[in-house]
Every structure is written in C-alpha cells, then in structure tokens.
Amino acid sequence: MKTQKIETWLPLFPGYYCTFLEPDESMEIDSWSNEHNKDYNYDDFEFNYDDYYENVNENSCYFIEAKLQELNFIKKITYQGMR
C-alpha cells in the first residue's frame, strides 16, 4: 500500500477559550498558596500562556498519534506548531 502524506488541522480541537483546555490560573495560585502557606494573588505571578498552549498542542499530537497508530490508521504525526 502506498503511503500518503496529508497536512491537516487537528480534527475536533475545541480551542482553549471556555473549554477544559483553558488555563486555570486560580488553581495554580491556590496550589502555591497552600504549598507555601502564604496568600498569593494573580499579581504575584507571570503566566506564560504561549508555553502552556505549545505544551498542550504537542502533547495532544503525541496522544492522538499513539491512539491512531494502535488502530493502524497512521504511521506518524508531525506537529508543525501553533498558527
């Protein structure tokens, strides 16, 4: 069987805004506050959203690649980056 290369967007990606993938800063702030026994607030942190989105995107591709390989649908997925 001939191998085909297809470039596509990740199907069914819901986006980040108002989904389970949206960053939850309050959870991080609460976690740090509890861990260090101090009352932190949003201004005490600098959140790097680009790194978060990139990490989620890459790991989503790895997960989907593994599942599709188990089903023998694909050989490989190459993550090209956020656009």
VENHU-V200108 format. One record per residue. N is the residue number from 1. RES is the residue in three letters. PHI is phi in degrees with one decimal (NA if undefined). BURIAL is I if it has 24 or more other C-alpha atoms within 12 Angstrom, else O. Layout:
n=N res=RES phi=PHI burial=BURIAL
n=N res=RES phi=PHI burial=BURIAL
This chain:
n=1 res=MET phi=NA burial=O
n=2 res=LYS phi=-76.7 burial=O
n=3 res=THR phi=-85.8 burial=O
n=4 res=GLN phi=-112.5 burial=O
n=5 res=LYS phi=-105.2 burial=O
n=6 res=ILE phi=-125.8 burial=O
n=7 res=GLU phi=-99.1 burial=O
n=8 res=THR phi=-153.2 burial=O
n=9 res=TRP phi=-80.7 burial=O
n=10 res=LEU phi=-67.7 burial=I
n=11 res=PRO phi=-65.0 burial=O
n=12 res=LEU phi=68.1 burial=O
n=13 res=PHE phi=-68.7 burial=O
n=14 res=PRO phi=-81.6 burial=O
n=15 res=GLY phi=85.8 burial=O
n=16 res=TYR phi=-104.8 burial=O
n=17 res=TYR phi=-63.1 burial=O
n=18 res=CYS phi=60.0 burial=O
n=19 res=THR phi=-126.0 burial=O
n=20 res=PHE phi=-66.5 burial=O
n=21 res=LEU phi=-90.1 burial=O
n=22 res=GLU phi=-64.8 burial=O
n=23 res=PRO phi=-58.1 burial=O
n=24 res=ASP phi=-115.2 burial=O
n=25 res=GLU phi=-62.3 burial=O
n=26 res=SER phi=-62.5 burial=O
n=27 res=MET phi=-65.1 burial=O
n=28 res=GLU phi=-65.4 burial=O
n=29 res=ILE phi=-63.6 burial=I
n=30 res=ASP phi=-61.7 burial=O
n=31 res=SER phi=-62.1 burial=O
n=32 res=TRP phi=-64.2 burial=O
n=33 res=SER phi=-61.5 burial=O
n=34 res=ASN phi=-67.9 burial=O
n=35 res=GLU phi=-66.5 burial=O
n=36 res=HIS phi=-107.1 burial=O
n=37 res=ASN phi=49.9 burial=O
n=38 res=LYS phi=-142.0 burial=O
n=39 res=ASP phi=-93.3 burial=O
n=40 res=TYR phi=-82.8 burial=O
n=41 res=ASN phi=-133.6 burial=O
n=42 res=TYR phi=-55.5 burial=O
n=43 res=ASP phi=-68.5 burial=O
n=44 res=ASP phi=-81.2 burial=O
n=45 res=PHE phi=-125.2 burial=O
n=46 res=GLU phi=-122.1 burial=O
n=47 res=PHE phi=-86.6 burial=O
n=48 res=ASN phi=-103.6 burial=O
n=49 res=TYR phi=-69.0 burial=O
n=50 res=ASP phi=-60.6 burial=O
n=51 res=ASP phi=-64.6 burial=O
n=52 res=TYR phi=-60.4 burial=O
n=53 res=TYR phi=-62.9 burial=O
n=54 res=GLU phi=-61.9 burial=O
n=55 res=ASN phi=-63.1 burial=O
n=56 res=VAL phi=-62.8 burial=I
n=57 res=ASN phi=-60.8 burial=I
n=58 res=GLU phi=-61.9 burial=O
n=59 res=ASN phi=-68.2 burial=O
n=60 res=SER phi=-63.4 burial=O
n=61 res=CYS phi=-64.2 burial=I
n=62 res=TYR phi=-61.1 burial=O
n=63 res=PHE phi=-64.9 burial=O
n=64 res=ILE phi=-65.3 burial=I
n=65 res=GLU phi=-58.1 burial=O
n=66 res=ALA phi=-61.6 burial=O
n=67 res=LYS phi=-66.0 burial=O
n=68 res=LEU phi=-70.2 burial=O
n=69 res=GLN phi=-68.8 burial=O
n=70 res=GLU phi=-58.3 burial=O
n=71 res=LEU phi=-88.7 burial=O
n=72 res=ASN phi=59.7 burial=O
n=73 res=PHE phi=-87.6 burial=O
n=74 res=ILE phi=-139.0 burial=O
n=75 res=LYS phi=-102.1 burial=O
n=76 res=LYS phi=-159.2 burial=O
n=77 res=ILE phi=-117.9 burial=I
n=78 res=THR phi=-113.7 burial=O
n=79 res=TYR phi=-76.0 burial=O
n=80 res=GLN phi=-101.4 burial=O
n=81 res=GLY phi=118.5 burial=O
n=82 res=MET phi=-81.9 burial=O
n=83 res=ARG phi=-123.4 burial=O
